[in-house]
Each structure stands twice: as structure tokens, then as C-alpha cells.
Amino acid sequence: MNIEAIIPDRDTVILCYCNAYNRGALSANTLREMGYTNAKLIAGGLKGYKSLKGA
């Protein structure tokens, strides 16, 4: 909700994730709709990231 004050540069890379998939995807999509051109989704969410890192 405060992203515009925190990250005013709309070309900044922003990584979105949640435990699974849905909220991260929704967040990345909303940011792109707001003009943040580099809003990205971490595939598989936090669980997917941890499995890649062996955590």
C-alpha cells in the first residue's frame, strides 16, 4: 500500500513471493498495473525458493 513512497523508481526490480503462489502472483500483477515494469514473481513461492537453496 505504501510502495510508491518507499520505491518511487518504477524501473526498480521488485521480487514478489508468498508461501505458495497466489498472493505473490497477485502482488506482482498489481505492481505491473501500477507501472512497476520490473515486478517479478519468484516461481514456486517461498517453498520453491527454499527447495532450490536446500534450506
Beta strands, then each sheet from edge to edge (+ up, - down):
strand 1: 14-16
strand 2: 39-41
sheet 1: 1+ 2+
end
